[in-house]
Amino acid sequence: QNIIVTTELKRFKKVHTIIKGIDEAEINLKELSKKLKAKLACGGTAKNGMIDLQGDHKIKIKQILVQLGFSPETIKVR
């Protein structure tokens, strides 16, 4: 699996961090998004096979995903 982390401008020029490419068969996206929201102290949602977090968390997200057991080689931050 290749995990891609990007940022996107949403309504009212708010920045959101989007995480795509996580295999839903192996990992429960709702539980993972809950853990990420707690660690980053932000809001967000998990739907359509991706996690959407409020705010710009591109710098911190790779470290947190590695702590949660993901391989650093599979995480690409754009």
Steps between C-alpha positions, in 0.01 A plus 500: 500500500614854422377766740480850350471807725395828336341829600196653339321834526134459590222749564591841644871439421535237773786252458427128536750212510390205283637146555432253216614149415442319828362149442151489655502118515793499745450822697180652639506859370256628763720381788817629332343842441389508863859438616639762260245761607584439866876526444475811278219668699292570190172404338455280199322208337559166330301436183540384139818310589686808627552693822434874500654697791439869564820708490845462346666197663735388220810534721370299798288237323787281373652466849163409651423241229843338555429488877170326424684226308505610136819461297678834435585395143131478404407850625539779246440861607421741214 
